[in-house]
Amino acid sequence: MIKNYIKVAFRSLKKNKAYATINIFGLSLGLMVALIVYLFVKNELSYDKHIEGSERIYRIGLSASIFGQDIDSPSSCGPMANAFRTEFSDVESATRIDDLSDILLVHEKKRLYFESGAYVDSSFFKVFNYDFIYGNPLKATVEENAVVLSEHAAKNLFGDENPMDKVVRFDDRVDYIVRGVVKKPEGNSHFYFDFFLALNETDDVSWTNGNFYTYVKLKEGVDKDDFFTGMTANFYKKVASEVEEFIKMTMDEFLAQDGNAFEYFIQSLEDIHLHSNYPDEIRQNGNIQYIYVFIVIAILVILIAGINFMNLSTARAGKRAKEVGMRKVFGATKKMLVFQFLIESVIQSFIALFIAFILVELFLPGFNNVMQTELNLFNTHLSQTLFFAFMITLAYGVFAGSYPAFFLSNFMPIEVLKGDLTKTKGGILLRKSLVVTQFSAATVLIIGMIIIFMQISFMQNKDLGFKGEQVLLVPIQTLRLAQSFETHKSEFLKHPNILSISASNGTPGVTGNNGTKQLAGREDFIYMHVMEVDPDYLKTLNIEIVEGEPFVKKTVTDSTTYILINETTVKSYNIENPIGAKMNTSLDPNFNEPGIIIGVIKDFHFQGFNQEIRPMMMEYNPANKRLFTASIKVAPENMQETINAIEDQWSKIEPSHPFSYTFLDEDFAELYAQQKNFGAIFLFMTILAIIISAMGLYGLASYTAQQRTKEIGVRKVMGASSSQLVKMLTKDFIKLVLIANIFAWPISFLLVKNWLSNFSYQIDLPFLPFFFATFLAIVIALLTVSYQAFNAANADPIRALKYE
């Protein structure tokens, strides 16, 4: 019996090749999107879950408001990890991390830069389990001069030899002894390090600094909330004593003032990748909102493809009315007929699945390149992927075949043998409803795509307040060069294409410090972003002075700190006459040397667009010889030749470190690269949705024209023109598209409004994209339907009248 059902199913597919092709290819595109999104979501949800006891590991962060300025950071103070280990009985272990980037490691003649490394304390490998190739995880980072290398770093530095107990020179200034080599973790993690340097356990004893990432591993059975309550009470007392020492008020008095708040927060290790997006993360994390959006997109595309499948299956099934009637006359039961239609639908679905797997393999490399992932269809989770694919394909087949199966099998034989049942009100209404749903989904995607690209374009073209184009950032790797860098500037400026050169600690969008400052004569405090610069920095980045004067070179004997503040500082703290005012550069009286405000600079974006511009200051101290980033402004002509000249000169003044550089504008663009990548994938999936919708509409239009062949012939004989016939055949579809937009607009408005709320600086939500999406949907419908309508209208009326 099953064999007969399958034969009939393939016979039907062969008989209706055009409709089968549209059905199967449209469905395969939908399944391809579903599979890629499934692989992406599964990959994103897997972060850090491979770590032993990951459900018991937490990171401690700080959420505070200091004198009106909000601080939300995943980092914490130095002594916290040791306090966890020594003062909390419900803690199994705790560790702290201080991350490093672009660090030079040297072994004999090999001098290699590594992208990421970290200082870790002796408990790191107790909290995070790594598979050691060499060494003992319990002892590897106990010695102060110990280093543990990743397998990748060991291979590059030592080749195939055993690196244990050999010396690696860190940053060409400190020697470390290799005490272990670890394999790359099998799963994804929110951090990856090429090497681990032992951290001095006594470093940084302040409870008000936030220079480390602290992780705590609780014992089994410990309640997280109870632990957090006890932790907060314990640490509150430690912080309070330092607050009182520095700002001369008790913690209670500090918190009683408007605009002040202080509290810790605790993050599950498994939640960090998708639920933590602070500016100072170890590396850029994912975003749970993108997971939701991708799932919604996948559902919409799947829905559109499924509607195509069901619509055409429903339409074609009705043409088989006589076949159904004859089967009933010869004894076929309702159950047998239902099963026949479902079998045909499911077979088409699994043919589409086979094609979908091929399409996934073709498109996955491009997706990986855009989203910076390493997804693979044939991975360790293949069985789960196959199960997901099987279930969704089976659901597709049952969904698409259910209506024609139950619709036709319910008719009595005498009714069915009368002929075509596709013109029943129920069938027509269903198909119209499905077309409306389909184009509503497609229009939502079109509107979303346009808004996303408008926001991305806004971020790319918005005036940053500085000019980062053609500015090379070169790390100054040694204290020796930092102390003598000013004397080398003139050598670089001899090149005609080098326009300006300066040094700083911190660069826009990349690095910088924060500190609490106080104007002389005032009791309130200012929490600010702080950059230390030399006098040429404003010229190099074209930062505008709006009041006062810029920095001027001073002799090194001048120990005065000169300060520029931004416009937001003046507004936020209501500073009436900032020029000449003195500002305390530190709250610690032992290190406090007041600086002089000499000017106000125009606001510029130093933290990207996800955060509003905050109060900030630039400091210039002629005696400060510890600026470790060079900014070099070059002309756009002969760029590579200029860079080569810079490299040649750099190798003369810093022979110990290989020359490396990035471009400031590219580094800043990395802040919204995730949104840009997301927009590219959104565009791709929207185009797929449009193609699938057009395919379905094409098939339905073809079928409708075929249904009305005799009517068209009669109208032509009676004098109807081709244009009148085309209008007659297309107007119903255009009405459906317009109705679809009535539903699509409010849904789109709510979705894009919510997405834009993630940006501190965003476009004003325009209505032009809504009208454009409607126009585009109508154009797509017209182009799709009018082709079939034109062919039908220009057909020979004699043949049309002979139809059926």
C-alpha positions in Angstrom: 0.0 0.0 0.0 2.8 2.5 1.0 4.6 1.6 -2.2 1.5 2.5 -4.2 1.2 5.8 -2.4 4.8 6.7 -3.2 4.3 5.7 -6.9 1.3 7.9 -7.2 3.1 10.8 -5.4 6.1 10.7 -7.9 3.6 10.4 -10.8 1.9 13.5 -9.6 5.2 15.4 -9.2 6.2 14.4 -12.8 2.8 15.5 -14.2 3.1 18.9 -12.5 6.7 19.7 -12.9 6.4 23.5 -12.8 4.5 23.6 -9.6 6.6 20.9 -8.0 9.8 22.9 -8.9 8.4 26.1 -7.3 7.2 24.2 -4.3 10.4 22.2 -3.7 12.9 25.0 -4.5 11.0 27.6 -2.4 10.9 25.1 0.5 14.5 24.2 0.2 15.4 27.9 0.6 13.3 28.1 3.7 14.9 25.0 5.1 18.4 26.3 4.3 17.6 29.5 6.4 16.2 27.3 9.2 19.3 25.1 9.3 21.8 28.0 9.2 20.0 29.9 11.9 19.8 26.6 14.0 23.5 26.1 13.6 24.2 29.8 14.6 21.9 29.8 17.6 23.2 26.5 18.9 26.7 27.8 18.5 25.9 31.0 20.3 24.2 29.2 23.2 27.1 26.8 23.7 29.6 29.4 25.0 31.5 28.3 28.2 29.3 25.3 28.7 32.2 22.9 28.1 33.9 24.2 31.3 33.6 21.8 34.2 31.1 23.2 36.7 30.2 26.1 34.5 26.8 26.4 36.1 28.6 27.2 39.4 31.0 29.8 38.0 30.1 33.5 38.2 31.8 36.8 37.3 31.5 39.8 39.6 30.9 43.2 38.1 30.1 46.7 39.3 27.1 48.9 38.7 27.4 52.4 40.2 26.6 56.0 39.7 29.3 58.4 40.9 28.2 62.0 41.0 25.7 61.6 38.3 27.8 59.5 35.9 26.8 55.8 35.5 29.4 53.1 35.6 28.5 49.6 34.5 31.5 47.3 34.2 32.3 43.6 34.3 35.6 44.3 36.0 36.3 44.4 39.7 39.0 45.2 42.2 42.3 43.4 42.8 41.9 41.9 46.3 38.4 40.5 45.7 39.5 37.0 44.4 41.8 36.4 47.4 38.9 37.5 49.8 36.7 34.9 48.2 39.2 32.2 48.7 40.0 33.1 52.3 36.8 34.5 53.8 33.9 32.6 52.2 33.3 28.9 53.2 30.8 28.4 50.3 33.4 29.2 47.6 35.3 26.3 46.0 37.8 28.6 44.3 38.2 32.1 42.8 40.5 33.8 40.3 41.2 37.1 38.7 42.3 37.9 35.1 44.1 41.0 33.7 43.9 40.7 29.9 46.6 41.7 27.5 46.6 42.3 23.7 49.1 42.3 20.9 52.0 41.3 23.1 55.5 40.4 21.8 57.0 37.0 23.0 60.6 36.2 22.2 62.4 32.9 22.3 66.0 33.0 20.9 65.6 34.5 17.4 61.9 34.1 17.2 60.0 37.4 17.9 56.3 37.0 17.5 53.2 39.1 18.4 50.3 37.3 19.9 46.8 38.6 19.8 45.7 37.9 23.3 47.2 37.0 26.7 46.5 37.4 30.3 47.9 37.7 33.8 46.2 35.1 35.9 46.7 34.1 39.6 47.5 30.7 41.0 43.9 29.6 41.1 43.0 30.2 37.5 43.3 26.5 36.4 41.2 25.5 39.5 38.3 27.5 38.2 38.8 26.9 34.5 39.7 23.4 33.6 42.2 23.1 30.7 43.7 20.0 29.2 47.4 20.2 29.9 49.8 18.7 27.4 52.8 19.5 29.7 52.8 20.7 33.3 50.7 20.5 36.4 47.6 22.7 36.4 47.7 23.1 40.2 51.3 24.4 40.2 51.7 26.0 36.7 51.1 29.6 37.8 52.3 29.5 41.4 55.8 30.9 40.7 55.8 34.6 39.9 57.9 34.2 36.7 55.9 31.3 35.3 54.1 31.2 32.0 51.7 28.7 30.5 51.5 28.7 26.7 48.6 27.6 24.5 49.4 24.8 22.1 49.3 27.4 19.3 51.8 29.7 20.9 54.1 26.8 21.9 54.1 25.5 18.3 55.0 28.9 16.9 57.8 29.6 19.4 59.3 26.2 19.9 58.2 24.1 16.9 57.9 20.4 17.9 60.3 20.5 20.8 59.1 20.3 24.5 59.1 23.9 25.8 59.0 23.0 29.5 61.4 25.0 31.7 62.6 27.0 28.7 62.7 30.8 28.8 60.3 33.1 27.0 60.9 36.8 27.1 57.7 38.9 27.6 57.6 42.2 25.7 61.4 41.9 25.4 61.8 43.1 29.0 60.9 40.3 31.5 61.9 36.6 31.4 59.3 33.9 32.1 59.8 30.2 32.5 57.5 27.9 30.7 55.6 25.8 33.3 52.9 24.3 31.1 51.3 24.0 27.7 47.5 23.6 27.3 45.3 22.4 24.4 42.8 24.7 22.8 39.5 24.2 24.6 37.0 22.1 22.6 34.1 24.5 23.1 33.5 28.2 22.6 34.4 30.7 25.4 34.0 34.4 26.0 37.8 34.6 26.2 40.7 33.0 24.5 44.4 33.5 25.5 47.6 32.5 23.7 49.5 32.6 27.0 49.0 32.9 30.8 51.5 34.9 32.9 51.6 34.3 36.7 50.2 37.3 38.5 51.7 38.6 41.7 49.2 37.8 44.4 50.0 41.1 46.3 49.4 43.4 43.3 46.7 46.1 43.6 45.2 46.0 47.1 42.7 48.8 46.5 39.0 48.0 46.8 38.0 51.0 44.7 39.9 50.2 41.5 38.5 48.0 38.9 41.4 46.5 37.0 40.6 42.8 37.0 38.0 40.3 35.9 37.0 38.2 39.0 35.5 34.8 38.7 34.2 32.7 41.6 33.3 29.0 41.6 30.8 28.1 44.2 30.6 24.8 46.0 27.9 22.4 44.8 24.5 23.1 46.4 25.3 26.7 47.3 22.4 29.1 46.6 23.6 32.0 44.4 21.3 34.6 45.9 22.3 33.8 49.5 25.9 33.9 48.5 25.5 37.3 46.8 23.8 38.8 49.8 26.7 37.8 52.1 29.3 38.9 49.5 27.7 42.3 49.2 27.6 42.9 53.0 31.3 41.8 53.3 32.7 43.9 50.5 30.6 47.0 51.3 32.5 47.4 54.5 35.9 47.1 52.7 34.9 49.7 50.1 33.4 52.0 52.7 36.7 52.6 54.5 38.5 53.6 51.3 35.7 55.9 50.2 35.8 57.7 53.5 39.6 58.1 53.2 39.5 59.6 49.7 36.4 61.7 49.6 36.2 62.5 53.3 32.6 61.3 53.7 31.1 58.0 54.9 29.7 55.5 52.5 26.2 56.2 53.8 26.7 60.0 53.3 28.0 59.3 49.8 25.0 57.1 48.8 22.6 59.7 50.4 23.6 62.3 47.8 21.5 62.5 44.6 23.2 60.8 41.7 25.2 58.3 43.7 24.8 54.6 43.8 27.1 51.6 44.4 26.3 47.9 44.0 27.9 44.7 42.7 26.2 42.4 40.3 26.9 38.7 39.6 26.8 37.1 36.1 26.6 33.4 35.4 29.5 32.3 33.3 27.1 30.7 30.8 25.3 34.0 30.3 28.3 36.3 29.7 28.6 35.8 25.9 25.0 36.7 25.1 23.9 38.9 28.0 27.0 41.1 28.7 28.0 43.9 26.3 29.9 46.4 28.3 32.6 48.6 26.7 35.4 46.9 28.6 34.7 43.3 27.9 37.6 40.9 27.4 36.5 40.5 23.8 33.3 41.5 22.0 30.5 39.2 23.0 27.4 38.1 21.1 24.0 39.7 21.6 20.9 37.8 22.7 18.8 40.3 20.7 20.4 39.1 17.5 19.5 35.6 18.5 15.9 36.6 18.9 16.0 38.6 15.6 17.6 35.7 13.7 15.0 33.3 15.1 12.2 35.7 14.0 13.7 36.1 10.6 14.0 32.3 10.2 10.4 31.9 11.3 9.2 34.5 8.8 11.2 32.9 5.9 10.0 29.5 6.9 6.4 30.8 7.1 6.7 32.4 3.7 8.1 29.2 2.1 5.5 27.1 3.9 2.7 29.3 2.7 4.0 28.8 -0.9 4.0 25.1 -0.4 0.5 25.0 1.2 -1.0 27.5 -1.3 0.1 25.7 -4.4 -0.6 22.3 -2.9 -4.1 23.4 -2.0 -4.7 24.9 -5.4 -3.4 21.9 -7.3 -5.2 19.4 -5.1 -8.5 20.7 -6.1 -7.8 19.9 -9.7 -7.7 16.2 -8.6 -11.3 16.2 -7.6 -12.3 13.5 -10.1 -9.4 11.3 -9.0 -10.6 11.6 -5.4 -14.1 10.8 -6.5 -13.1 7.7 -8.4 -11.0 6.5 -5.5 -14.0 6.9 -3.1 -16.3 5.1 -5.5 -13.8 2.2 -5.6 -13.7 2.0 -1.9 -11.0 4.3 -0.7 -11.6 5.5 2.8 -11.1 9.0 4.1 -8.0 7.8 6.1 -6.5 6.4 2.9 -7.0 9.6 1.0 -5.6 11.8 3.8 -2.6 9.5 3.9 -2.1 9.7 0.2 -2.0 13.6 0.1 0.2 13.7 3.2 2.7 11.2 1.7 3.0 13.3 -1.5 3.5 16.5 0.6 6.1 14.9 2.9 8.1 13.4 -0.1 8.3 16.9 -1.6 9.5 18.2 1.7 12.3 15.7 2.0 13.4 16.3 -1.6 13.6 20.0 -0.6 15.6 19.0 2.5 18.2 17.2 0.4 18.6 20.4 -1.7 18.7 22.5 1.4 21.7 20.6 2.8 23.6 21.3 -0.5 22.6 25.0 -0.3 23.8 25.2 3.4 27.2 23.9 2.4 27.4 26.5 -0.4 26.3 29.5 1.7 27.8 28.6 5.0 31.4 29.8 4.2 30.0 33.2 3.3 27.9 33.3 6.5 31.0 32.4 8.5 33.0 35.1 6.9 30.4 37.8 7.6 29.5 36.8 11.1 33.0 35.7 12.0 32.0 32.3 13.1 33.2 28.7 12.3 29.9 26.9 11.8 30.1 23.5 10.2 27.1 21.4 9.1 29.0 18.1 9.8 30.1 18.8 13.3 30.0 16.9 16.6 26.3 17.8 16.9 25.4 16.3 13.5 22.8 13.9 15.0 21.0 16.8 16.7 21.1 18.8 13.5 19.7 15.9 11.5 17.0 15.4 14.1 16.0 19.1 13.9 16.1 19.0 10.1 13.9 15.8 10.1 11.3 17.2 12.5 11.0 20.6 10.8 10.8 18.9 7.3 8.2 16.5 8.5 6.2 19.3 10.1 6.5 21.2 6.8 5.1 18.3 4.9 2.2 17.7 7.2 1.4 21.4 7.4 1.4 21.9 3.6 -0.5 18.7 2.9 -3.0 18.9 5.7 -5.6 21.3 4.1 -5.9 19.6 0.7 -5.9 16.2 2.4 -8.8 16.9 4.8 -10.5 19.3 2.4 -10.9 16.9 -0.4 -11.4 13.7 1.6 -14.5 15.2 3.3 -16.5 15.5 0.0 -19.1 12.9 -1.0 -18.2 11.1 -4.3 -21.2 12.5 -6.2 -20.1 16.1 -5.3 -16.4 15.4 -6.1 -17.2 13.8 -9.5 -18.9 17.0 -10.6 -15.3 18.4 -11.2 -13.2 21.3 -10.1 -13.5 22.2 -6.4 -10.8 24.8 -6.3 -13.3 27.6 -6.8 -15.1 27.0 -3.5 -15.3 30.0 -1.2 -13.3 28.2 1.5 -10.4 27.4 -0.8 -10.3 30.9 -2.3 -10.5 32.6 1.1 -7.7 30.4 2.5 -5.4 31.1 -0.4 -6.0 34.9 -0.2 -5.4 34.8 3.6 -2.1 32.9 3.0 -1.0 35.5 0.4 -1.7 38.3 2.8 0.2 36.6 5.6 3.1 35.9 3.2 3.4 39.4 2.0 3.0 40.8 5.5 6.0 38.8 6.6 8.0 39.9 3.5 7.1 43.6 4.0 8.2 43.4 7.7 11.6 42.1 6.5 11.9 44.8 3.8 11.1 47.6 6.3 13.4 46.2 8.9 16.2 45.9 6.3 15.9 49.5 5.2 15.8 50.8 8.8 18.9 48.7 9.8 20.9 50.0 6.9 19.8 53.6 7.6 21.0 53.3 11.2 24.3 51.7 10.1 24.8 54.4 7.5 24.1 57.0 10.2 26.8 55.6 12.4 29.3 55.4 9.6 28.7 58.9 8.4 28.0 60.7 11.7 30.5 63.4 12.6 32.6 61.9 15.3 34.1 65.2 16.4 37.6 64.1 15.3 39.2 62.9 12.1 40.4 59.3 12.3 41.0 58.8 8.6 44.7 58.1 7.7 45.7 58.1 11.3 48.0 55.2 12.1 48.1 53.9 15.7 51.5 52.4 16.6 52.1 50.9 20.0 55.1 52.3 21.8 56.3 49.0 23.4 59.1 50.1 25.7 59.6 52.7 28.4 62.9 53.7 26.8 61.1 54.8 23.6 58.3 56.4 25.5 60.7 58.6 27.4 62.6 59.6 24.2 59.7 59.7 21.7 59.4 63.4 21.6 63.0 63.7 20.3 62.2 61.3 17.4 59.2 63.2 16.0 61.2 65.5 13.8 62.7 62.5 12.0 59.2 61.2 11.0 58.0 64.7 10.0 60.8 65.0 7.4 58.7 62.7 5.2 56.4 65.0 3.1 53.4 62.6 3.5 53.6 62.5 7.3 51.4 65.4 8.4 51.5 65.2 12.1 52.6 62.8 14.9 51.7 62.7 18.6 51.5 60.3 21.6 48.8 59.5 24.1 47.5 57.0 26.6 44.2 56.0 25.3 42.6 56.5 21.9 38.9 57.2 20.9 36.8 54.0 20.8 39.7 51.8 22.0 41.2 52.6 25.3 41.1 55.2 28.1 40.8 55.6 31.8 38.2 56.9 34.2 38.7 58.9 37.3 36.9 61.0 39.9 38.1 64.7 39.8 37.2 67.8 41.8 37.3 71.5 40.9 39.1 73.6 43.4 36.7 75.5 45.7 33.8 73.1 45.0 32.6 70.2 47.2 31.0 68.1 44.4 33.0 65.6 42.3 33.3 64.9 38.6 33.6 61.4 37.3 35.3 61.6 33.9 36.9 59.8 31.1 40.6 60.7 31.1 43.2 60.7 28.3 46.8 61.7 28.7 48.2 63.3 25.6 51.1 65.3 24.2 50.6 68.9 22.8 50.3 67.7 19.2 47.3 65.4 19.8 44.6 67.8 19.0 46.3 68.7 15.7 46.7 65.1 14.7 43.1 64.2 15.2 41.6 67.6 14.2 39.9 68.1 17.6 38.3 71.5 17.8 38.8 74.0 20.6 35.6 76.0 21.4 37.0 78.1 24.2 40.4 78.9 25.6 43.6 77.7 24.0 45.1 74.4 22.9 48.2 72.7 24.5 51.5 74.4 23.9 54.8 72.6 24.2 56.5 73.2 27.5 59.9 72.4 28.8 60.3 69.1 30.8 61.1 71.1 33.9 57.5 72.4 33.9 55.6 69.8 36.1 52.2 71.6 35.8 49.4 69.5 34.4 47.4 71.4 31.7 43.8 70.3 31.2 41.2 70.5 28.4 37.7 69.5 29.2 34.8 68.8 26.8 31.5 70.7 26.4 29.6 68.0 28.3 31.7 68.5 31.4 30.9 72.2 31.4 27.2 71.5 31.0 26.9 68.6 33.3 28.6 70.4 36.2 27.5 73.9 35.4 31.0 75.3 35.3 30.5 79.0 34.6 34.1 80.1 34.1 36.2 77.0 33.3 39.3 78.7 31.9 41.9 79.1 34.6 40.1 76.9 37.1 42.1 74.4 39.0 41.2 70.7 39.1 42.5 68.0 41.4 43.9 65.2 39.3 43.7 62.6 42.1 41.6 62.2 45.3 44.6 60.7 47.0 46.3 63.6 48.9 49.7 61.9 48.6 49.5 62.2 44.8 47.3 65.2 44.2 48.9 67.9 42.1 46.1 70.3 40.9 46.0 70.9 37.2 44.9 74.1 35.3 42.0 74.1 32.8 43.2 76.0 29.8 40.4 75.3 27.3 37.2 73.5 26.3 37.2 71.1 23.4 34.2 70.3 21.3 32.4 67.1 22.2 33.6 64.1 20.3 32.7 60.4 20.4 35.3 58.5 22.4 33.2 55.4 23.2 31.1 54.7 20.1 27.4 55.3 19.5 26.0 52.8 22.1 26.8 55.3 24.8 26.1 59.0 25.2 29.1 61.4 25.3 30.2 61.7 28.9 32.4 64.2 30.7 36.0 63.8 29.7 39.3 65.6 30.0 42.7 65.6 28.3 45.8 66.0 30.4 49.2 67.3 29.2 52.0 67.1 31.7 55.4 68.0 30.1 57.2 65.8 32.6 55.1 62.8 31.7 57.2 60.4 29.6 54.9 57.4 29.8 52.6 57.8 26.7 52.4 54.4 25.0 50.5 55.0 21.7 51.7 57.0 18.8 49.2 58.5 16.4 50.6 59.4 13.0 48.5 61.4 10.5 49.5 60.7 6.9 48.4 62.0 3.5 46.1 59.8 1.5 48.5 59.7 -1.5 51.1 56.9 -1.8 49.8 55.4 1.5 51.8 52.1 1.3 55.0 54.0 0.5 54.4 56.2 3.5 53.8 53.3 5.8 56.9 51.6 4.6 58.9 54.8 5.4 57.4 54.9 8.9 58.3 51.2 9.4 61.9 51.9 8.3 62.2 54.8 10.7 60.5 52.9 13.5 62.9 50.0 13.2 65.8 52.4 13.8 64.4 53.8 17.0 62.8 50.6 18.3 64.8 47.6 16.9 63.7 45.3 19.7 60.0 45.1 18.6 58.6 44.4 15.2 56.6 47.3 13.7 52.9 47.0 14.0 50.0 49.4 13.4 46.3 49.8 12.9 44.1 52.6 11.6 42.2 54.6 14.1 39.0 54.8 11.9 39.1 51.0 11.4 39.5 50.4 15.1 36.6 52.7 15.8 34.5 51.0 13.2 35.0 47.7 15.0 32.6 49.2 17.7 29.7 48.7 15.3 31.1 45.9 13.1 28.6 43.5 14.8 25.6 45.7 13.7 27.1 45.9 10.2 27.6 42.2 9.9 24.1 41.6 11.2 22.7 44.0 8.6 24.4 42.1 5.8 22.9 38.8 6.9 19.5 40.5 7.4 19.7 41.8 3.8 20.6 38.3 2.5 17.6 36.7 4.3 15.2 39.5 3.2 16.2 38.9 -0.5 15.6 35.2 0.0 12.2 36.0 1.5 11.3 38.2 -1.5 12.4 35.5 -3.9 10.4 32.9 -2.2 7.3 35.2 -2.1 7.7 36.0 -5.8 8.0 32.3 -6.7 4.8 31.5 -4.8 2.9 34.4 -6.3 4.2 33.4 -9.8 2.9 29.9 -9.3 -0.4 31.1 -7.9 -0.8 33.6 -10.7 -0.1 31.0 -13.3 -2.7 28.7 -11.7 -5.3 31.5 -11.6 -4.7 32.4 -15.2 -5.1 28.8 -16.1 -8.4 28.6 -14.2 -9.8 31.5 -16.1 -8.6 30.5 -19.5 -12.2 30.1 -20.9 -13.3 33.4 -19.4 -10.3 35.2 -21.0 -11.1 33.7 -24.4 -14.7 34.8 -24.2 -13.7 38.4 -23.1 -11.2 38.6 -26.0 -13.8 37.5 -28.5 -16.2 40.2 -27.0 -13.5 42.9 -27.6 -11.6 43.1 -24.4 -8.0 44.5 -24.9 -4.9 42.9 -23.6 -4.3 45.7 -21.1 -7.9 45.3 -19.8 -7.3 41.6 -19.3 -3.9 42.1 -17.6 -5.6 44.6 -15.2 -8.4 42.2 -14.5 -5.9 39.4 -13.6 -3.5 41.5 -11.5 -5.9 43.8 -9.5 -6.9 41.0 -7.0 -3.3 40.3 -6.2 -2.4 44.0 -5.7 -5.4 44.3 -3.3 -4.0 41.4 -1.3 -0.5 43.0 -1.2 -2.0 46.3 0.0 -4.0 44.5 2.7 -0.8 42.8 3.8 0.9 46.2 4.3 -1.9 47.2 6.7 -0.8 44.4 9.0 2.9 44.8 8.3 3.2 48.5 9.2 2.3 48.4 12.9 4.3 45.2 13.4 7.4 46.7 11.7 7.1 49.9 13.7 7.1 48.1 17.0 10.1 45.9 16.0 12.3 48.6 14.6 11.5 51.0 17.4 12.7 48.4 19.9 15.9 47.7 17.9 16.8 51.4 17.6 16.4 51.8 21.4 19.7 50.0 21.8 21.6 53.0 20.4 22.2 56.2 22.3 22.5 57.9 19.0 19.9 56.8 16.5 18.0 58.0 13.4 14.6 59.5 13.8 12.3 56.8 12.8 11.3 57.8 9.2 8.1 56.8 7.4 9.6 56.8 4.0 10.9 53.2 4.4 7.3 52.1 5.1 6.0 53.7 1.9 9.0 52.4 -0.1 8.4 48.8 1.3 4.8 49.0 0.2 5.8 50.3 -3.3 8.5 47.6 -3.6 6.0 44.9 -2.6 3.5 46.1 -5.2 6.3 46.2 -7.9 7.3 42.7 -7.0 3.7 41.5 -7.2 3.1 43.3 -10.5 6.3 42.0 -12.1 5.5 38.5 -10.9 1.8 38.4 -11.8 1.8 40.6 -14.9 4.0 38.2 -16.8 1.5 35.4 -16.5 -1.3 37.8 -17.1 0.3 39.1 -20.2 0.8 35.6 -21.6 -2.8 34.6 -20.9 -4.2 37.9 -22.3 -2.3 37.4 -25.6 -3.1 33.8 -26.0 -5.1 32.6 -29.1 -8.8 32.9 -28.0 -9.7 29.9 -30.2 -7.4 27.7 -28.0 -8.8 29.3 -24.9 -12.4 28.5 -25.9 -11.4 24.9 -26.5 -9.9 24.7 -23.0 -11.5 21.9 -21.0 
